[in-house]
C-alpha cells in the first residue's frame, strides 16, 4: 500500500508540475522548486528522526501510544521554531528560501506543517493504517493541483509555493483527529497490552545516529536544487528539478517498500534474515526494472512538461534513474541497520552519500552542467553501497527458513 501511495503521489506530482510548466516560465519554476526544497529540508531538520522512532518503536509503547505521539509532535514544533529562529537571526533564511524573502512567518508555518505532515505518515504506517496514507496523499495532491490552477489563473504571486503548503493545515487537523481517536488508541493497547517496554536509551541512541545521518542525506538531496540555482541559474534549476522529481519516484517507492519490511520485522524479529533476504532481492529487482523503463520512457514523460524540458532534462533524468539502483541497496541497508540498532552504520552510510554527492556536484557541475550533477549522484550512491557489502553477504549466507530462538547476530557494517 505504501508503494502504491508513492506511485500515485508521483503520478499526480508529475501532472502538477506539467500544469505548472504550462502556466509559468522555467525560471519561475526553478525559483519555486528551489524554495520548496529549502522548506522541506528545514522541515527535515525539525523532524529530529522521529518518523524512524514511530515506525520502529510504536509497537513497543502500548498504553503510552497517545502520550508518545503527542510528545513527538511537541518536539517537532519546538524544533521547527528553533530552526526558523536561528536562520532568521543569521540571515540565512533568504538563501534557503529564495522566493519568500521577507515573509518569515509564512516560512515558519510552512516548516512546521511540512514536518508534522511527514511525521504523521509515520504514525499511520506504524499503526498499519497505510490505506489512510494513500487516501490522505491523494486528497492532498488533488487539492494542491486545484489550488495551483486557481492561483495561477488569478495571477496570484508565489502560486506554486502557496498551493504546495496552504492545504497542509487542514489535513493535519483531519488526520490528527484519527491519530488521537479512542479507536486507534484501543488498537494500540490490544496489540501490546502492557506499559511501554521500549528501551528509551537505545531508542535515543539509534534514532540520534539515524537522524544525524539522515540530515546529511537530506542535505545532499534537498540542497541540490539550491546549488544548481546558484551555480547554473534558475532555468537550469527547473530542468534539474523536473528530472530529479521524476527519477525520485523510484527511490520513494523503494523507501516505502523497506518501511513495510521494518514494520513487519519489528513485530516478528525472529524472521529477520529471511525477510531481509527477500526484501533485498525484491527491491533491487523492482528498482532495476523501473530504472530501465524510466530511461526508455524519459522523452515521453518530459514531453508532458514541454519541449524545453525534453531537450534539457533528459540526460539528468536518465543519470538519476541509474543512481537509483545502488541507492536501493543503501535504502535496504538503512532499514536493516534500524532493525539491528546499528546507529553508527546508518550515520556513516548517509555521510558517504551526502559528502560524495555534494562534493562532486560542486566540482563537476561548473564543468559538465547538469550531467555533472547526475554523475555526482551515481558515484555518491556507489561509494555508500560499498559499505553495505558485508551486511549483504551475511544476509545472503544466512539460513533460508525463519529462525527459531534468539535473533541471529549480524556484525555491524561500520565501513572499516
N, C-alpha and C positions, 0 to 999 in steps of 0.2 A: 504493500500500500504506500509506503514511503517513497519507493522508487517511482510508482505511478504518479504520486504527487509532484515529484521533481520533473518528470517528463511533461506533465500537464502544465505546470507552472512555467517551464522553459518554453513550451509552445506558445503560451499566452504572452510570455515575455518577448518572444520574437515578434509576435503580432503587435505588441505595444510599441516596440522600437521601430518596426516597419512603418506604422502610422506616424510616429514622431518624426521619422526621416522624411516623410512626405509633407509634413506640416512645418518643419524647421530646417534651417541650414545646417550643414555638417559642423561648422564652428560652434553653433548654439548647442548641438547635440554633444559635442566634445566637452564643452564647459559644464553642461548639466550632468553628464555621466561622471565627470571627474568630481563634481560636488557630491553626488550620491555616493561614490566610492569613499570619499573622505568622511562623510557622515557615518556610513556603515562601519568603516574602520574604527572610528571613535566609539561607536556603539559596541564593537567587539572588545575594545579596551575596557569599557564599563561592564562587559558581560562577566568578567572575572573567572571564566572557566566553569560557571555554574551549570551550564547546559550539560556538560560532561558529568557533573556530580548528580544531577537529576536523573540522567539516563542510566548511570552506573549504580547509584546507591538508593534510589527511591524505593526499590523493593525491600530494603532493609529497615526503613524508618517506621513502618507500621502505623501505629496510632498518632505518631508525630507528623504525619504527612502534611496537614494544612499548615502547621507551625513551621515546618521545614521549608515549604514553598514560600510562605509569607516572608520568612527571613531572607530567602534568596532574592525575592523581589525588592525588598528594602535595601539590601546590599547593592543591587544593580542601580537603583535610583540614586543612592548616595554616591556611587562611583561615577555615574553619569554627570552629576552636578560637579563633582571634583574635577573630572576631566575637562569639562566645559570651563570651569573657573580658571584652571591653570592655563589653558590655551588662550582664553580671553585676556588674562593678565599679561601673558608674554607676547601677545600679538600674533601668535602662530595660527590663530583660528582663521584668519583671512587667507592664509596659504592653503590650509587643509580644506576650507570651504570657499572656493573661489567665486561662486555665483551669488552668495548671500552676504556679501560684505555689509556690515552694519546691522543685520537682522539677527543679533546674537541670541535673543530669547527664542526665536523660531528655531535656531540651530540647537539650542538646549532641548526643546521639546522633541525635535526630530531624533536626537541622540537617545534620549530616554525611551521613546516609543519604539525605535528600531531595536533597541536592546531587549526590552520586555517582549516584543513580538517574537523574537528569535528564541528567547528562554522559554516562553510559553509553549512553543512547539516541543521543547524538550520534556516538559511536564506531561503533555499529551502522549508523546511517544513512550515515556516511562510507564504510563498507566494503560498502555495498549489501546489508546484511542486514535490510532493512525488514520482511521476514516474521517475523523473530525479535522485532522490536519489537512486532509485533502479538500474537504468542504470549505474550510476557512480560507485556504490559499486560493481556491477557485473564486470564491466571492471577492476576496481582496484584489485579485488580478483583474477581474471584471470591473470592479469599482474604480480601480486605478485607470483603466483604459477609458472608461466613460468620462471620468473627470479630466483626463488629458485632452480628449476631443473637445469637451465643453470649454475648458480654459483657453485652449489654443484658438478656437473659433471666436471667442470673445476678446482675443488679443491681450489676455492677462499675462503679465511678465512672470518668468520662472514657472511656466506651465508644467514642465516635466518634473521639477523638484517638488512643487506643491502637490501634483497628482500622486507622486510616489509616497509622500509621507502623511498627507492630510487624512486619508481613510484609517490610518493605524489606530488612533484612539478608540474609535467605535468598535473595532474588532478586539481590542484589548479588554474592553468592558464586557462584551458579549461572551468571549471565551473565559474571562476571569470568573464570571458567574458560574460557569460549568466547572471550572477547576476547583473552586471552593464550595461546590454544592455538597449536600449531605450524601447524595448517592455515590459520588466519586470517592468521598472520604470513607464511606462504608465499605466500598470495594477494596480500598487500600488496607483496611483492618482485616477483612476476610482473607486477603491474600497473604497477610503476615500478622496473625493475631497475637501480637505481643509488642511491648515497648521497643524502641529503637535498639538494634544491636549493632549498628554501624560503628566501626572504629573511627571516631572522628579525627584522631591524629593521622591515621592512614588516609582518610578522605582528604584532609587538608594538604598532606604531602603530595599525593598523586595528582589531585586537581591543581595544586600550585605549579608543579612541574609542567603539567599539561597546558595550563593557562599561559605560562611563560613561553613555552614553545609555540603555542597557538598564536600568540601575539606576533611572533616572528614570522609565522606562516601567513597570517592575515596581512601583515605589513607588506610581505612580498607580493601578495595578490592585490590588495586594495591601493597600495601606493603606485602600482604600475601605471594606471591611468593618469595620476598626477605627475609622475616622472615623464611620461610621454608628452603630456600637455606642456611641461616646462622645457623639455628638450627639443620636441619636434613640432609643437604648435597645436592649436585647438582642432583643426581639421584632421590631423593625423591621430589625435586622441580619440576622435569619433570613429575613425576607421579601425583603430585598435580595439576600442571598447566593443564594437559590434562583433568583431571576430572572437574576442575573449568571451563575450556573453554567450554566443552560440556554443563554442567549444566547452565552456564551463558546465554546460548541461551534463556532459559525461561525468565530470568529477562530482557534481552534486548527486547524480543518480548513484554512483558508486559509494558515496558517503552515506546516503540513505540506506543502501543495501547493508553496509557493515554496521550501521546503527542498529538495524534489526538483529544482526548477529550478536552485538554486545548485549542487547536487552534479553535475548534468548539465553545466552550462556550465563549471564548474571543470575538468572533464575535456576539454571541447571549446570553448575560448574564442572560436574563430572563428565560432561560431554564436550569439554573444551577442544581437545585435539581433533576429533572427527569433524566437529562443526567448523573449526578453524581451517582445516584442510579443504573442506567443501566450499567454504566462503572464499578462500584464496583462488581456487580453480574457477569458480563461477564469476567472480568479479573481474579477473584477468581476461577470461574468455569474452564476457559481455562487453567489456571496455574495448578490447581489440576489435571486435566486430563493429561496435558503434563508431570507433575512430576511423576504421576503413570506410564505413558508409558515409561518415561526415566528410571525409576527404573527397570522395566521389561526388557527393551532393552539394559541395560548397558553392558552386556557381548558381545553382537553382535557389538555394536558401538566401544568398546575398542579393539575388535579383529582386527579392521581395522588398529590399531596402532601397534599391535604386542602382543605376549604372555606376555611379561613383564608388559605391561600396563593392561592387563586383570587381572593379579594377584595382582597388586599393586595399581591400580587406582579405582577399582570397589566400594570399601567402601566409599571413599571420594566423588565419583560421586553421589552415592545414598544419602548420607547425605546432600550434596549441593542441590540435587533435592528437598529434604524435606524442606530445608530452603527457597526455592523459593516461598512456599505457604504463610507464613507470610510476606515475602518480597513483594508479590503482593499487600497486603493491605497497606504496607508502601509506595509503589510506587504510589498507588492511592491517599493516603492521601497527599503526597507531591504535587501532581497535584492539588488537591482541595485547598490546602493551598496557592498555587501560584495564583489561581483564586480569592481567598478571601483576598489576601495580608496579610497572616499570616506569616510574615517573621520569627518571633521568634519561632513559632512552627516547621518550617522547620529545623531551626538550632538545636533545641532540639531533633527532631526525628533522624536526621543524627548523632548527637553527641552520642545518645544512641547506635545506630547501631555500630558506629566506636569504641567507648570505650569498649563496651562489646566484640565485635569480636576480636579486637587486644589484649585486656587484657586477655581474656580467652584462646586465642591461645598461648600466652606466658606462661600461666600456664599449659595448657593441652597438648600442642604438645610434650614437652620433656618426658611426662609421657605416652601418648597414641599414639604418632606419628601423622600420617595424620588423624586418626579418631578423635583425639582431636581438630584438626583444623575444621573438619566438624561439630562437636558438638558446637564449639565456634560460628560458623556461624549461626546455628539454634537458639541458645539462644540469640545471638545478635539481630536477627530479631524478635523473640518473645518479647524480652524486649522492643524494639521500638514499636511494634504493640500495646502494652498495652496503649501507649499514644494516639493512634488513636481512641479508643473505643467511646469516647464522640462524635466525629465527625461522626463516623459510625452510632451511634444511632440517631443523629439529621437528617442525610440524610435519613435513613430508615423511620423515623417518619414524614418526610415532605410530602407535597401534591403530589399526583400521577400524576397530569396533569401539563403541563408547566405553570409557574407562570406568571400572567399578572400584570404589575405595577412595583413598586420598587422591586429590587432583595431581596429575603429573607435574613435576617441577621442570620448567624450562629455564635455561640460563638466559639472563638478561643480555640483550644485544646493545652494548654501550658504545659501539663504534671503535673500540680499542683493538 
